[in-house]
Amino acid sequence: SFNENDKVLSVGRTRIFSESGVKAPYEELKRDGFVIKRLGNTLVLCGGGGYGTLYAVYEFLHRQIEWEAYAVNEIYYIKTLNLKLADLDITDKPAIEHRQGGYYEAGRDPYFAAKWRCYANMSTMLFGEEAWFYFPHAIFRMVPPSEYDSDHPEWYSHDANGNAMQPCFTNKEFEEQLVVNLEKIILDNPSMIFFPFGLEDTNNTMCKCEECTKEIEKYTKTGLVVRWVNRVTEKIAEWKKEACPDRELYFPFLAYYDTMNPPVSESGELIDETCRLNELSPVLYANIFADNDIPYYDEKHNSSVLAAINDWKKCSYSIMMYFYTNQYSRKFEWVDTVYTHSQNIKLSREIGATFVEDDASSTTFCGNALQRMYGYVYAKLLWNPDADTNALINDYITHFYREAAEEVRDYYYLFKMQTEHILDTFEENGGYYAFVGDMEGTYLNRGVLEQCIRTLKKGVEKIENADYYTRAEKETYIQRVEVEMLTPITYLLDYFDADYTTGGYLALVDEAEALLTKYGISEIKGTNASLESVLNEWRNRKNG
């Protein structure tokens, strides 16, 4: 029984929790929120739902011993034999209920993703539970053309080669078959919450049969699909009453390509009441055509995006956001979108978004260009968009790069200053880029890039000279710094070959090859360019 004089840690909905008077209602805290409260000598930790109690434990460890997970192989905490229980009274929950984040670092390891309080990747929740039935182009997975197209070609639109491209949204037989198949899919996947209705990943390929054409003319392409989604979800909702009344199910509508624009008139009015998504179908807004390196708040570059979001709020009861901020086209490319992330997540909170995903943030991994750090910051912002990003960056660098922290911090801000100058230049010329690729590379400064390399090498020396690490530990920490050198080195090789003597340039190529070989990196400029071909291309610039 509960007695505040007892020295007890109560975790979860224990008898002590129920007798303590502490409340952790699901209605308020949802799945991930939690309470931590000290009552005398007793500490109560409890979540509102599925993962909240776990997050309460992590928060307690953070407050008590400064526990923090920076990477799979870098978890920090204070070691002490003299520890007093902190006086804690905390109620917390995430700003975004469903958070896909953490980049590849967490995407490969759902147990580590839990430490960052986010999904492991776009569809996988903590500990391997699947949240989504395919993400997000799922209709063809529900009624696959490979199974049905030969007998029912009228169910699909086709390209010139006869390949099925999109469903026919006015074909009643297709609709009925999808409902039957979806009911089975739901029962076969008891942990899944989201069953998205997203067109296939192609543009301008919707069905042009007579009935679809008529609906499009009257309701727009988006309106046609919204009306279809409403019909399907109404049937599923009726079936659910008997089949699985306690299941939490949603059927997100993917606003993308042909269905990206909301079904409103030029004056901004809903075209027809039947074009409003019902409560089971949040809109998953994925504007691939936006200036995605720039915050959606930026009216100069993304005014049409803000207008579309406001119009979608008229057409749906809830909204999910799918961003395209992190488009890593190749390894070692400098991408710093912390500010864009912070602003977009704040916007997501403001509009009440229940889910946030950033394309490529979990599936594309550089292993360098500070991507691990960005993943850490991104995951933190999904929980608290008001977090101080500079403080998060400095904290991460301090703990992840150890003795080289000062040098890595200098490198980060030196490169950041340089790229901000480049971005300002492009802004004056009518463009804006949050990364430094082929278009911006010629604006880089050779002296700054060489200073970056010298700075990082100084950090490596500091780790090497530390006498309290094992050899294996030193090699781990040195690798973290040395792989960052490949970003300035590759920019020098790409854009400054004319500035070097033959010997100086080829020595830089050898240095790049040595680092790439040392750390087993086999690809450098995208999946279609082999390491050997890139190295040969660099050498041929001086060897003819």
C-alpha positions as CSV (number, residue, x, y, z in Angstrom):
1,S,0.0,0.0,0.0
2,F,1.0,3.6,-0.5
3,N,3.0,5.2,2.3
4,E,5.0,8.3,1.4
5,N,7.6,7.4,4.0
6,D,8.5,4.2,2.1
7,K,11.5,4.5,-0.2
8,V,9.8,3.3,-3.4
9,L,10.0,3.9,-7.1
10,S,6.6,3.1,-8.5
11,V,6.7,2.6,-12.3
12,G,3.4,2.3,-14.2
13,R,-0.1,1.7,-13.0
14,T,0.8,0.0,-9.8
15,R,-1.2,-0.3,-6.6
16,I,1.0,2.5,-5.1
17,F,0.1,4.7,-8.1
18,S,-3.6,4.1,-7.7
19,E,-3.5,4.9,-4.0
20,S,-1.2,7.9,-4.3
21,G,-3.7,10.3,-5.7
22,V,-1.5,10.9,-8.7
23,K,-3.5,11.0,-12.0
24,A,-2.3,10.1,-15.5
25,P,-5.4,10.3,-17.7
26,Y,-5.1,9.0,-21.2
27,E,-7.5,11.7,-22.4
28,E,-5.0,14.4,-21.4
29,L,-1.6,12.6,-21.9
30,K,-2.5,10.3,-24.8
31,R,-0.1,7.5,-25.6
32,D,3.2,9.2,-24.9
33,G,2.6,11.7,-22.1
34,F,3.5,11.0,-18.5
35,V,3.6,12.3,-15.0
36,I,6.5,12.1,-12.5
37,K,5.8,13.1,-8.9
38,R,7.7,12.8,-5.7
39,L,5.6,12.2,-2.6
40,G,7.8,12.1,0.5
41,N,10.3,9.3,-0.1
42,T,8.1,7.7,-2.8
43,L,8.5,8.6,-6.5
44,V,5.6,7.8,-8.9
45,L,6.2,7.5,-12.6
46,C,3.3,6.7,-14.9
47,G,2.3,7.3,-18.5
48,G,-1.0,8.0,-20.0
49,G,-0.9,5.2,-22.5
50,G,1.4,2.7,-24.3
51,Y,4.8,4.3,-24.2
52,G,4.3,7.1,-21.7
53,T,5.7,5.2,-18.7
54,L,8.9,4.3,-20.6
55,Y,9.4,8.0,-21.4
56,A,8.8,8.8,-17.8
57,V,11.6,6.5,-16.8
58,Y,13.9,8.2,-19.4
59,E,13.0,11.6,-18.1
60,F,13.6,10.6,-14.5
61,L,17.0,9.3,-15.4
62,H,17.8,12.5,-17.3
63,R,16.8,14.7,-14.3
64,Q,18.5,12.4,-11.8
65,I,21.8,11.4,-13.4
66,E,21.8,13.5,-16.6
67,W,21.2,10.4,-18.7
68,E,21.0,11.2,-22.4
69,A,21.2,9.0,-25.6
70,Y,23.2,10.7,-28.3
71,A,23.8,7.7,-30.5
72,V,23.5,3.9,-30.3
73,N,27.1,3.8,-29.0
74,E,27.0,7.0,-27.0
75,I,24.8,7.1,-24.0
76,Y,25.9,9.4,-21.2
77,Y,25.1,9.5,-17.5
78,I,26.8,10.6,-14.3
79,K,28.4,7.8,-12.3
80,T,28.3,8.4,-8.6
81,L,27.9,6.6,-5.3
82,N,26.3,9.5,-3.6
83,L,22.8,10.2,-5.0
84,K,19.8,11.9,-3.5
85,L,16.4,11.6,-5.0
86,A,15.4,14.7,-6.9
87,D,12.3,16.6,-5.9
88,L,10.3,16.1,-9.1
89,D,6.8,17.2,-10.1
90,I,6.5,16.9,-13.9
91,T,3.7,16.5,-16.4
92,D,4.8,16.3,-20.0
93,K,3.6,15.2,-23.4
94,P,4.8,15.7,-26.9
95,A,3.7,18.5,-29.2
96,I,3.3,16.0,-32.0
97,E,1.5,12.8,-31.1
98,H,2.9,10.6,-33.8
99,R,6.6,11.4,-34.5
100,Q,8.7,9.8,-37.2
101,G,12.2,11.1,-36.6
102,G,15.7,10.5,-35.7
103,Y,17.1,9.7,-39.1
104,Y,18.8,6.5,-40.0
105,E,20.5,6.3,-36.6
106,A,17.1,5.5,-34.9
107,G,15.6,4.0,-38.1
108,R,17.8,1.0,-37.9
109,D,17.1,0.3,-34.2
110,P,13.6,0.6,-32.8
111,Y,15.0,0.2,-29.2
112,F,17.2,3.2,-29.7
113,A,14.4,5.1,-31.3
114,A,12.5,4.7,-28.0
115,K,15.3,6.6,-26.3
116,W,14.7,9.5,-28.7
117,R,10.9,9.2,-28.2
118,C,10.1,8.7,-31.8
119,Y,9.1,6.0,-34.4
120,A,11.9,3.9,-35.7
121,N,10.9,4.8,-39.2
122,M,7.9,5.8,-41.2
123,S,5.8,2.8,-40.4
124,T,7.5,1.1,-37.4
125,M,6.7,2.1,-33.8
126,L,8.8,1.2,-30.8
127,F,10.0,-2.4,-30.4
128,G,9.0,-3.4,-33.9
129,E,5.2,-2.8,-33.8
130,E,3.9,-1.7,-37.2
131,A,1.8,1.5,-37.0
132,W,1.1,1.9,-40.8
133,F,0.0,-0.5,-43.4
134,Y,2.5,0.5,-46.0
135,F,3.4,4.2,-46.2
136,P,1.8,6.0,-47.9
137,H,1.0,4.7,-51.4
138,A,-1.1,1.8,-50.2
139,I,-4.2,1.4,-52.4
140,F,-2.4,-1.0,-54.9
141,R,-1.3,-3.0,-51.8
142,M,-4.9,-3.4,-50.9
143,V,-6.1,-4.4,-54.4
144,P,-2.9,-5.3,-56.3
145,P,-3.0,-5.1,-60.1
146,S,-0.8,-8.2,-60.2
147,E,-3.8,-10.1,-58.8
148,Y,-6.8,-8.3,-60.4
149,D,-5.8,-6.4,-63.5
150,S,-5.9,-9.2,-66.0
151,D,-9.5,-10.1,-65.1
152,H,-10.6,-6.5,-64.3
153,P,-8.7,-4.0,-66.4
154,E,-11.5,-1.5,-66.0
155,W,-10.5,-1.2,-62.3
156,Y,-7.4,0.7,-63.2
157,S,-6.0,3.4,-65.4
158,H,-3.1,2.3,-67.7
159,D,0.0,3.7,-69.4
160,A,0.8,3.2,-73.1
161,N,2.5,-0.1,-72.2
162,G,-0.6,-1.4,-70.4
163,N,0.8,-1.0,-66.9
164,A,-1.8,-0.2,-64.2
165,M,-1.2,3.3,-62.9
166,Q,-4.0,4.4,-60.6
167,P,-7.4,3.0,-59.4
168,C,-10.7,3.9,-61.1
169,F,-12.4,5.7,-58.3
170,T,-15.9,5.4,-59.8
171,N,-15.8,1.6,-60.4
172,K,-18.2,0.0,-57.8
173,E,-16.7,-3.5,-58.1
174,F,-13.2,-2.2,-57.4
175,E,-14.6,-0.3,-54.3
176,E,-16.3,-3.4,-53.0
177,Q,-13.2,-5.6,-53.5
178,L,-11.1,-3.0,-51.7
179,V,-13.5,-3.0,-48.7
180,V,-13.4,-6.8,-48.5
181,N,-9.6,-6.9,-48.7
182,L,-9.1,-4.0,-46.3
183,E,-11.3,-5.7,-43.6
184,K,-9.0,-8.8,-43.8
185,I,-5.9,-6.6,-43.7
186,I,-7.1,-4.9,-40.6
187,L,-7.8,-8.1,-38.8
188,D,-4.5,-9.6,-39.9
189,N,-2.5,-6.7,-38.5
190,P,-3.9,-6.0,-35.0
191,S,-1.2,-3.5,-34.0
192,M,-1.7,-1.2,-37.0
193,I,-3.4,2.1,-36.7
194,F,-3.1,3.8,-40.1
195,F,-4.3,2.4,-43.4
196,P,-3.5,5.2,-45.9
197,F,-5.3,5.9,-49.1
198,G,-2.6,7.3,-51.3
199,L,-2.3,7.3,-55.0
200,E,0.6,5.6,-56.6
201,D,3.8,7.7,-56.8
202,T,3.2,9.0,-60.3
203,N,1.6,12.3,-61.6
204,N,-1.1,12.9,-64.2
205,T,-2.0,9.3,-64.4
206,M,-5.6,9.3,-63.0
207,C,-8.4,7.3,-64.6
208,K,-10.0,9.1,-67.5
209,C,-13.1,7.0,-68.0
210,E,-16.4,8.7,-68.6
211,E,-17.6,8.6,-65.0
212,C,-14.3,9.7,-63.5
213,T,-14.1,12.5,-66.0
214,K,-17.5,13.7,-65.0
215,E,-16.7,13.7,-61.3
216,I,-13.4,15.5,-61.8
217,E,-15.2,18.2,-63.8
218,K,-17.6,18.7,-61.0
219,Y,-15.5,18.1,-57.9
220,T,-11.8,18.3,-59.1
221,K,-9.4,15.4,-59.0
222,T,-9.0,15.7,-55.3
223,G,-12.8,15.9,-54.7
224,L,-13.3,12.7,-56.7
225,V,-10.9,10.8,-54.5
226,V,-12.1,12.4,-51.2
227,R,-15.7,11.3,-52.0
228,W,-14.4,7.8,-52.7
229,V,-12.5,7.7,-49.4
230,N,-15.6,8.8,-47.5
231,R,-17.6,6.0,-49.0
232,V,-15.0,3.4,-48.2
233,T,-14.4,4.5,-44.6
234,E,-18.1,4.7,-43.9
235,K,-18.4,1.1,-44.9
236,I,-15.4,0.1,-42.8
237,A,-16.7,2.1,-39.8
238,E,-20.0,0.1,-40.0
239,W,-18.1,-3.2,-40.2
240,K,-15.8,-2.2,-37.3
241,K,-18.7,-1.9,-34.9
242,E,-19.0,-5.7,-34.9
243,A,-15.6,-6.9,-36.0
244,C,-13.2,-4.8,-33.8
245,P,-15.1,-2.1,-31.9
246,D,-12.2,-1.2,-29.6
247,R,-9.6,-0.7,-32.4
248,E,-8.2,2.7,-33.0
249,L,-8.2,3.0,-36.8
250,Y,-7.5,5.9,-39.2
251,F,-7.4,6.1,-43.0
252,P,-5.2,9.1,-43.9
253,F,-5.8,10.7,-47.3
254,L,-2.6,11.5,-49.1
255,A,-2.6,15.0,-50.5
256,Y,0.1,14.6,-53.1
257,Y,0.6,15.1,-56.9
258,D,-2.9,14.9,-58.5
259,T,-4.7,15.1,-55.1
260,M,-2.4,17.8,-53.5
261,N,-4.8,20.7,-53.9
262,P,-7.8,20.9,-51.6
263,P,-11.3,20.7,-53.2
264,V,-12.2,24.3,-52.9
265,S,-13.3,27.0,-55.3
266,E,-11.3,29.9,-56.4
267,S,-12.9,31.9,-53.6
268,G,-11.7,29.3,-51.1
269,E,-15.1,27.8,-50.4
270,L,-15.6,24.0,-50.2
271,I,-16.8,22.8,-53.6
272,D,-19.4,20.4,-52.0
273,E,-20.0,19.1,-48.5
274,T,-19.3,15.6,-49.8
275,C,-15.7,16.7,-50.5
276,R,-15.0,17.1,-46.8
277,L,-13.0,14.2,-45.4
278,N,-14.7,12.5,-42.5
279,E,-13.2,12.1,-39.0
280,L,-11.6,8.8,-39.8
281,S,-9.5,10.3,-42.6
282,P,-6.9,12.9,-41.6
283,V,-5.3,14.6,-44.6
284,L,-1.6,13.8,-45.0
285,Y,-0.3,16.9,-46.7
286,A,2.8,16.2,-48.8
287,N,3.6,19.2,-51.0
288,I,6.6,17.9,-53.1
289,F,6.5,21.1,-55.1
290,A,7.0,23.5,-52.2
291,D,10.3,25.3,-51.5
292,N,11.0,22.6,-49.0
293,D,14.4,23.9,-47.8
294,I,12.6,27.0,-46.5
295,P,10.1,27.1,-43.6
296,Y,6.5,26.9,-44.7
297,Y,6.0,30.1,-42.6
298,D,8.0,32.0,-45.2
299,E,5.3,33.8,-47.2
300,K,7.8,35.0,-49.8
301,H,8.6,31.5,-50.9
302,N,5.7,29.3,-49.6
303,S,2.6,31.5,-49.6
304,S,0.7,29.0,-51.7
305,V,1.6,26.3,-49.3
306,L,0.2,28.2,-46.3
307,A,-2.9,29.0,-48.3
308,A,-3.3,25.3,-49.2
309,I,-2.9,24.2,-45.6
310,N,-5.6,26.7,-44.5
311,D,-7.9,25.4,-47.2
312,W,-7.3,21.8,-46.2
313,K,-8.4,22.7,-42.7
314,K,-11.8,23.5,-44.2
315,C,-11.9,20.1,-45.9
316,S,-10.8,17.8,-43.0
317,Y,-11.1,17.4,-39.3
318,S,-7.4,16.8,-38.7
319,I,-4.1,17.1,-40.6
320,M,-0.8,15.3,-40.9
321,M,2.4,16.8,-42.3
322,Y,4.9,15.2,-44.7
323,F,7.9,17.4,-45.4
324,Y,10.8,17.1,-47.9
325,T,13.4,19.0,-46.0
326,N,16.2,16.4,-46.0
327,Q,17.0,15.5,-49.6
328,Y,20.5,14.0,-49.3
329,S,21.5,13.6,-53.0
330,R,25.0,12.3,-52.0
331,K,27.2,11.6,-49.1
332,F,29.3,14.3,-47.6
333,E,27.1,17.1,-48.9
334,W,26.5,19.9,-46.3
335,V,22.9,20.1,-45.3
336,D,21.8,22.3,-42.4
337,T,18.1,22.5,-42.1
338,V,17.8,22.9,-38.3
339,Y,16.0,26.2,-38.6
340,T,13.6,25.0,-41.2
341,H,12.8,21.9,-39.1
342,S,12.1,24.1,-36.0
343,Q,9.8,26.4,-37.9
344,N,7.9,23.6,-39.7
345,I,7.4,21.7,-36.5
346,K,6.1,24.8,-34.8
347,L,3.7,25.3,-37.7
348,S,2.6,21.6,-37.4
349,R,1.9,22.2,-33.7
350,E,0.0,25.4,-34.5
351,I,-2.4,23.7,-37.0
352,G,-2.9,20.7,-34.7
353,A,-1.0,18.2,-36.8
354,T,-1.1,14.7,-35.3
355,F,1.8,13.3,-37.3
356,V,5.0,14.6,-38.7
357,E,7.3,12.9,-41.2
358,D,10.3,14.3,-43.1
359,D,11.2,12.5,-46.2
360,A,14.6,10.7,-46.2
361,S,15.1,11.4,-42.5
362,S,15.2,7.7,-41.6
363,T,16.0,5.9,-44.9
364,T,18.9,8.0,-46.2
365,F,22.1,8.0,-44.2
366,C,25.4,9.8,-44.8
367,G,27.1,8.7,-41.6
368,N,28.8,12.1,-41.6
369,A,28.0,15.7,-42.6
370,L,26.8,15.9,-38.9
371,Q,23.7,13.9,-39.8
372,R,23.6,12.1,-36.5
373,M,23.5,15.4,-34.7
374,Y,20.7,16.7,-36.9
375,G,18.7,13.5,-36.1
376,Y,19.1,14.1,-32.4
377,V,18.0,17.7,-32.7
378,Y,15.1,16.8,-35.0
379,A,13.8,14.2,-32.6
380,K,14.0,16.7,-29.7
381,L,12.1,19.3,-31.7
382,L,9.3,16.8,-32.4
383,W,8.7,16.5,-28.7
384,N,9.3,20.2,-27.9
385,P,9.4,22.7,-30.8
386,D,10.4,25.4,-28.5
387,A,13.7,23.7,-27.5
388,D,16.8,25.8,-27.9
389,T,18.4,24.4,-31.0
390,N,21.8,26.0,-30.3
391,A,21.8,24.4,-26.9
392,L,20.9,21.0,-28.3
393,I,23.7,21.3,-30.9
394,N,26.3,22.3,-28.4
395,D,25.2,19.6,-26.0
396,Y,25.4,16.9,-28.6
397,I,28.8,18.0,-29.9
398,T,30.2,18.1,-26.3
399,H,29.2,14.5,-25.6
400,F,29.5,12.9,-29.0
401,Y,32.9,14.3,-30.0
402,R,34.5,14.2,-26.6
403,E,38.0,15.9,-26.6
404,A,37.4,17.2,-30.1
405,A,34.2,19.0,-29.2
406,E,35.7,22.5,-29.3
407,E,37.2,21.8,-32.8
408,V,34.0,20.2,-34.1
409,R,32.0,23.1,-32.8
410,D,34.3,25.6,-34.5
411,Y,34.1,23.6,-37.7
412,Y,30.3,23.6,-37.6
413,Y,29.9,27.3,-37.0
414,L,32.7,28.1,-39.5
415,F,31.0,26.1,-42.3
416,K,27.6,27.4,-41.3
417,M,28.7,31.0,-41.5
418,Q,30.1,30.3,-45.0
419,T,27.0,28.6,-46.2
420,E,24.7,31.4,-44.8
421,H,26.7,33.9,-46.9
422,I,26.1,31.7,-49.9
423,L,22.4,31.4,-49.2
424,D,22.2,35.2,-48.8
425,T,23.9,35.5,-52.2
426,F,21.3,33.2,-53.8
427,E,18.5,35.0,-52.0
428,E,19.6,38.2,-53.7
429,N,19.5,36.4,-57.0
430,G,16.0,35.0,-56.5
431,G,17.0,31.6,-55.2
432,Y,17.4,30.0,-51.8
433,Y,19.1,26.7,-50.8
434,A,19.6,25.1,-47.5
435,F,22.3,22.8,-48.7
436,V,25.5,23.2,-50.7
437,G,25.4,21.2,-53.9
438,D,26.6,21.6,-57.5
439,M,24.8,24.9,-58.0
440,E,26.3,26.6,-54.9
441,G,29.7,24.9,-54.7
442,T,31.6,27.5,-56.8
443,Y,30.6,30.1,-54.1
444,L,32.6,28.3,-51.4
445,N,35.9,29.7,-50.1
446,R,38.9,27.5,-50.5
447,G,40.6,29.1,-47.4
448,V,37.6,28.3,-45.2
449,L,37.4,24.7,-46.4
450,E,41.1,24.2,-45.7
451,Q,40.7,25.8,-42.3
452,C,37.8,23.3,-41.6
453,I,40.2,20.4,-42.3
454,R,43.0,21.8,-40.1
455,T,40.5,22.4,-37.3
456,L,39.2,18.8,-37.4
457,K,42.7,17.4,-37.5
458,K,43.5,19.3,-34.4
459,G,40.5,17.6,-32.7
460,V,41.8,14.2,-33.8
461,E,45.2,15.0,-32.2
462,K,43.4,15.9,-28.9
463,I,41.7,12.5,-28.8
464,E,44.9,10.7,-29.8
465,N,46.8,12.5,-26.9
466,A,44.1,11.6,-24.3
467,D,45.7,9.0,-22.0
468,Y,42.6,7.7,-20.4
469,Y,40.9,5.9,-23.3
470,T,41.6,2.4,-24.6
471,R,42.8,2.0,-28.1
472,A,39.4,0.9,-29.3
473,E,37.7,3.9,-27.7
474,K,40.2,6.3,-29.3
475,E,39.5,4.7,-32.7
476,T,35.7,5.1,-32.2
477,Y,36.0,8.8,-31.3
478,I,38.6,9.5,-34.0
479,Q,36.4,8.0,-36.7
480,R,33.6,10.4,-35.7
481,V,35.8,13.4,-36.4
482,E,37.7,12.1,-39.4
483,V,34.6,11.2,-41.4
484,E,33.5,14.9,-41.1
485,M,36.7,15.9,-42.9
486,L,35.3,14.3,-46.0
487,T,32.8,17.1,-46.5
488,P,35.4,19.9,-46.9
489,I,37.8,17.6,-48.8
490,T,35.2,16.6,-51.4
491,Y,34.2,20.2,-51.9
492,L,37.8,21.1,-52.5
493,L,38.2,18.3,-55.0
494,D,35.0,19.1,-56.8
495,Y,35.4,22.9,-57.2
496,F,39.0,23.9,-56.6
497,D,41.1,21.6,-58.8
498,A,42.3,24.6,-60.8
499,D,43.7,26.3,-57.6
500,Y,46.0,23.4,-56.8
501,T,49.3,22.2,-58.2
502,T,49.1,18.6,-59.6
503,G,51.0,17.3,-56.6
504,G,48.8,19.1,-54.1
505,Y,45.6,18.1,-55.7
506,L,46.5,14.4,-56.1
507,A,47.7,14.4,-52.4
508,L,44.2,15.6,-51.5
509,V,42.7,12.8,-53.6
510,D,44.9,10.3,-51.8
511,E,43.8,11.7,-48.4
512,A,40.2,11.2,-49.4
513,E,40.8,7.7,-50.6
514,A,42.7,6.8,-47.4
515,L,39.8,7.9,-45.2
516,L,37.2,6.2,-47.4
517,T,39.1,3.0,-47.4
518,K,39.9,3.2,-43.6
519,Y,36.2,3.4,-42.8
520,G,34.8,1.1,-45.5
521,I,32.9,3.7,-47.4
522,S,32.2,2.4,-50.8
523,E,30.0,5.1,-52.3
524,I,30.4,8.9,-52.3
525,K,28.2,10.7,-54.8
526,G,24.9,8.9,-55.0
527,T,24.0,5.3,-55.8
528,N,24.9,5.5,-59.4
529,A,28.5,6.6,-59.0
530,S,31.0,4.0,-57.7
531,L,33.8,5.1,-55.4
532,E,36.4,4.0,-58.0
533,S,34.8,6.1,-60.7
534,V,34.7,9.2,-58.6
535,L,38.4,8.8,-57.5
536,N,39.4,8.3,-61.1
537,E,37.5,11.3,-62.3
538,W,39.3,13.4,-59.7
539,R,42.7,12.1,-60.7
540,N,42.0,12.6,-64.3
541,R,41.5,16.3,-63.8
542,K,45.3,16.6,-63.2
543,N,46.5,13.5,-65.1
544,G,44.6,14.3,-68.3
